[in-house]
Amino acid sequence: MDGDEESSNRLLKEVMPRLIDYLQVVMNATLQEAEECAHQAFADVFERIRKGKINENKYIFSYLITTSRNQYLHYKKTQHRFDMDPEEGIHQAKPADQIQSLIDDERMAILESCMEQLDPDDRKLISYMLANPDATTKQISGKFGLSGANVRTKKSRLTHRLHHCFKRKMSS
């Protein structure tokens, strides 16, 4: 096939009804879906023929069938994304989210284990800071009876200790 208009029209008239029938019978497509996917598949295959990527005439129909099927499957997959009820997926976490949740739980357990190694006053201080990340140094110093400089020093030292404990436990 040399890619001229007469050849393409002849091929279109011969294979389009077959492609549409194939999609309706085998893939259970509606007439509108079958026509849309068959036309897109024909355009894709015809473009490949014009670019010289399909040389054997005996394989053209096979390429058209395969491309039509793939076009229909892609169409249904895309439609499924848009037709899905937004409430449907709320109760089921995605696998990536499930893994992230397990990792977060493991990290939290390690952090709690590291915090248990701190003395009770330091544990109360760092727990308060973690629970109240927006608390100012002045608020923390008032609550714990420490100077502002002492609060900053303790925070720095405690986070450093927790960081090293966490790294040590994660690597073991």
Backbone torsions as a table, in degrees:
resi	resn	phi	psi	omega
1	MET	NA	130.4	-174.4
2	ASP	-98.5	4.3	172.0
3	GLY	85.3	12.1	179.6
4	ASP	-80.6	168.0	-174.0
5	GLU	-65.7	-38.3	-179.4
6	GLU	-63.0	-43.7	178.9
7	SER	-64.7	-41.6	-178.6
8	SER	-67.0	-39.7	178.6
9	ASN	-65.6	-40.4	178.7
10	ARG	-63.6	-46.6	178.7
11	LEU	-62.2	-41.6	179.8
12	LEU	-60.5	-46.7	-179.1
13	LYS	-66.5	-33.3	-178.4
14	GLU	-76.5	-43.3	-170.9
15	VAL	-97.8	-23.4	-175.7
16	MET	-58.8	-47.1	178.2
17	PRO	-60.6	-35.8	178.7
18	ARG	-67.2	-42.3	179.2
19	LEU	-63.9	-42.9	179.6
20	ILE	-63.6	-44.7	177.7
21	ASP	-60.8	-45.0	179.2
22	TYR	-56.4	-49.2	-178.2
23	LEU	-65.0	-36.1	179.8
24	GLN	-72.9	-42.3	-175.6
25	VAL	-79.9	-51.6	-174.0
26	VAL	-81.2	-41.7	-174.6
27	MET	-98.3	-3.4	178.4
28	ASN	62.1	37.3	179.2
29	ALA	-82.9	152.3	171.7
30	THR	-73.4	166.0	-179.9
31	LEU	-59.6	-45.0	-179.4
32	GLN	-62.7	-45.1	178.5
33	GLU	-62.5	-42.7	-178.6
34	ALA	-63.9	-44.9	179.3
35	GLU	-62.7	-45.6	-178.9
36	GLU	-61.6	-48.1	-178.3
37	CYS	-69.1	-38.3	179.2
38	ALA	-65.2	-42.2	178.6
39	HIS	-64.2	-41.4	178.8
40	GLN	-66.0	-41.5	178.4
41	ALA	-62.9	-42.8	178.8
42	PHE	-60.9	-44.4	179.7
43	ALA	-61.1	-42.5	179.6
44	ASP	-63.8	-47.2	-178.1
45	VAL	-68.5	-41.4	179.4
46	PHE	-60.5	-39.7	178.1
47	GLU	-63.9	-39.7	177.2
48	ARG	-64.9	-37.4	177.8
49	ILE	-64.5	-46.2	-179.5
50	ARG	-62.0	-32.7	179.5
51	LYS	-83.7	-1.6	177.2
52	GLY	81.1	16.8	-179.7
53	LYS	-83.4	-19.7	175.6
54	ILE	-121.5	112.8	-175.8
55	ASN	-104.9	-31.1	-175.6
56	GLU	-85.9	117.5	-180.0
57	ASN	-61.8	-30.4	-176.9
58	LYS	-69.1	-16.9	-179.6
59	TYR	-95.8	-6.7	-174.9
60	ILE	-59.8	-47.2	-178.8
61	PHE	-63.8	-38.7	177.3
62	SER	-61.4	-44.0	177.1
63	TYR	-62.2	-40.9	179.8
64	LEU	-63.5	-43.5	179.2
65	ILE	-63.1	-49.1	-178.6
66	THR	-62.7	-44.0	-179.6
67	THR	-66.5	-38.2	177.4
68	SER	-62.2	-46.0	179.1
69	ARG	-61.1	-46.9	-179.9
70	ASN	-64.4	-38.3	178.2
71	GLN	-63.2	-42.6	179.2
72	TYR	-65.6	-44.0	179.1
73	LEU	-62.2	-41.7	177.0
74	HIS	-63.2	-41.9	178.8
75	TYR	-60.7	-46.7	-179.0
76	LYS	-65.5	-38.4	178.7
77	LYS	-63.6	-43.6	179.0
78	THR	-65.3	-43.8	179.4
79	GLN	-63.1	-39.0	-179.5
80	HIS	-60.0	-38.3	179.2
81	ARG	-62.1	-39.0	-176.5
82	PHE	-85.5	-26.0	-178.5
83	ASP	-85.7	-10.5	-174.6
84	MET	-67.2	138.3	176.5
85	ASP	-69.1	124.6	-177.1
86	PRO	-61.0	-26.8	-179.8
87	GLU	-77.9	-18.7	-174.0
88	GLU	-60.5	-41.8	-173.7
89	GLY	-91.9	4.8	-174.4
90	ILE	-64.4	-39.4	-173.1
91	HIS	-84.1	-10.7	-178.0
92	GLN	-114.7	121.2	179.1
93	ALA	-80.0	147.6	175.6
94	LYS	-69.7	151.9	-179.9
95	PRO	-54.2	-38.9	179.7
96	ALA	-64.7	-38.0	178.1
97	ASP	-68.7	-36.0	178.8
98	GLN	-64.4	-43.5	178.8
99	ILE	-64.3	-44.3	179.5
100	GLN	-61.1	-39.0	178.5
101	SER	-63.4	-41.7	177.9
102	LEU	-63.9	-42.0	178.7
103	ILE	-63.9	-43.6	179.1
104	ASP	-62.2	-41.4	178.0
105	ASP	-62.7	-42.3	179.2
106	GLU	-63.7	-44.2	179.6
107	ARG	-63.4	-40.0	179.8
108	MET	-64.9	-40.6	177.9
109	ALA	-62.7	-40.5	178.5
110	ILE	-65.8	-43.2	179.0
111	LEU	-61.6	-43.3	178.4
112	GLU	-62.7	-39.6	177.6
113	SER	-62.1	-42.3	178.6
114	CYS	-66.5	-38.0	-179.3
115	MET	-67.0	-31.0	178.3
116	GLU	-64.7	-23.1	179.6
117	GLN	-78.4	-12.9	178.8
118	LEU	-79.7	156.2	175.1
119	ASP	-71.3	157.6	-172.6
120	PRO	-55.2	-40.3	-179.6
121	ASP	-65.9	-43.9	178.3
122	ASP	-65.5	-37.5	178.9
123	ARG	-63.6	-42.3	178.1
124	LYS	-63.2	-42.7	-178.8
125	LEU	-63.4	-50.5	-177.6
126	ILE	-69.4	-34.0	176.3
127	SER	-62.9	-42.1	177.9
128	TYR	-62.8	-44.1	-179.2
129	MET	-64.3	-38.8	178.4
130	LEU	-69.3	-37.6	-179.9
131	ALA	-74.9	-25.4	-177.5
132	ASN	-127.5	71.0	-175.1
133	PRO	-64.6	-20.3	-179.8
134	ASP	-90.4	-1.6	-179.4
135	ALA	-65.2	137.3	179.5
136	THR	-82.6	163.7	177.4
137	THR	-59.0	-39.1	179.7
138	LYS	-62.5	-43.3	178.9
139	GLN	-63.6	-43.2	-179.0
140	ILE	-67.0	-43.2	-179.4
141	SER	-64.1	-37.5	177.4
142	GLY	-66.1	-41.4	-178.0
143	LYS	-69.1	-36.6	-174.9
144	PHE	-105.1	1.7	178.2
145	GLY	66.0	37.1	179.9
146	LEU	-117.8	158.9	174.0
147	SER	-76.8	160.8	179.1
148	GLY	-58.8	-41.7	179.7
149	ALA	-64.5	-39.9	179.9
150	ASN	-65.0	-39.7	178.3
151	VAL	-61.8	-47.3	-179.7
152	ARG	-62.6	-41.3	179.8
153	THR	-64.7	-47.5	-179.8
154	LYS	-62.4	-42.0	179.6
155	LYS	-60.6	-45.5	-179.9
156	SER	-62.0	-47.6	-178.2
157	ARG	-67.5	-41.4	-179.3
158	LEU	-66.7	-44.0	179.0
159	THR	-64.9	-35.3	177.1
160	HIS	-64.2	-45.1	179.2
161	ARG	-64.3	-44.2	179.7
162	LEU	-64.7	-39.4	179.1
163	HIS	-60.5	-48.1	-179.1
164	HIS	-67.7	-39.4	176.3
165	CYS	-61.9	-44.7	-179.5
166	PHE	-61.8	-47.7	179.1
167	LYS	-59.9	-42.1	-178.8
168	ARG	-63.2	-44.8	-177.2
169	LYS	-72.9	-31.9	178.1
170	MET	-68.6	-34.4	-177.4
171	SER	-83.2	-12.5	-179.0
172	SER	-95.7	NA	NA
